[in-house]
C-alpha cells in the first residue's frame, strides 16, 4: 500500500507492474487475508496501526478479486483502468503533431508489440501486451532466469516507449501537457 502510493505518484507504469505483482502475491497466498497478514504484512515490521491499515488494504484487494472473479488469473478493474487511461493518453499523443519523439519511440517498439500480439495477445490492447512483456521479463529476472539477447533488446525499446508514456501521464495529471496542434 505504501509502495503503491509512492509509485502511483512517481511512475504509473511501475505502479501497474507492482500492482500486478500484488495480485500474484495474493493468489500465491490463496486469497487468504490471514495468510497475507502472516507472510506479507508481518515482513514489514510496522507499528500496529500501520499493520492494521496494510492488512485492511490487502483484505479490500482480496474482496475485489473475489467480486471480480480474478482469483486465478486476470487483473482487477482498478488496474485495467490504468491501462485504459494510458491507452487514451497514447492515442492523444499519437494524434498530436507535438510529440514526434514519443511517436518515434512507439514505432520503434511496434514490431515487438506486433510479435507479442501474434504470440497470444490478440485480445489485449497494445499497451497491455507491452506491460505483459515487461512483467514477464521482470519475473524471469526475479527468478534468476536467463533473458535472451533478443528479448532484452525488444524489452529495452518497450521500456523506452512505456517510460515516455509514463512521463507524459505525469505531465498530463499536473496540467502541463498541451496536446493541441
Long-range contacts (C-beta under 8 A, 24 or more apart in sequence): 1-53, 1-54, 1-57, 1-58, 2-50, 2-54, 10-170, 11-166, 11-170, 12-82, 12-86, 12-166, 12-169, 12-170, 13-86, 13-131, 13-134, 13-162, 13-163, 13-165, 13-166, 14-166, 15-82, 16-79, 16-82, 16-83, 16-131, 17-131, 17-134, 17-135, 17-138, 19-76, 19-78, 19-79, 19-82, 20-75, 20-79, 20-131, 20-135, 21-135, 21-138, 22-61, 23-61, 23-65, 23-70, 23-75, 23-76, 23-79, 26-58, 26-61, 26-62, 26-65, 27-71, 27-72, 31-62, 31-65, 31-66, 31-71, 32-62, 33-58, 33-59, 33-62, 36-62, 83-125, 83-127, 83-128, 83-131, 85-169, 86-127, 86-165, 86-169, 87-125, 87-126, 87-127, 89-165, 89-168, 89-169, 89-172, 90-126, 90-127, 90-165, 92-179, 93-165, 93-168, 93-179, 96-179, 96-180, 96-181, 97-181, 98-178, 98-179, 98-180, 98-181, 99-168, 99-179, 101-164, 102-164, 102-165, 102-168, 105-157, 105-160, 105-161, 105-164, 106-161, 108-157, 108-160, 108-161, 109-154, 109-157, 109-158, 109-160, 109-161, 112-154, 112-155, 112-157, 112-158, 113-158, 115-154, 127-162, 127-165, 130-158, 130-161, 130-162, 131-162, 133-158, 134-158, 134-159, 134-162
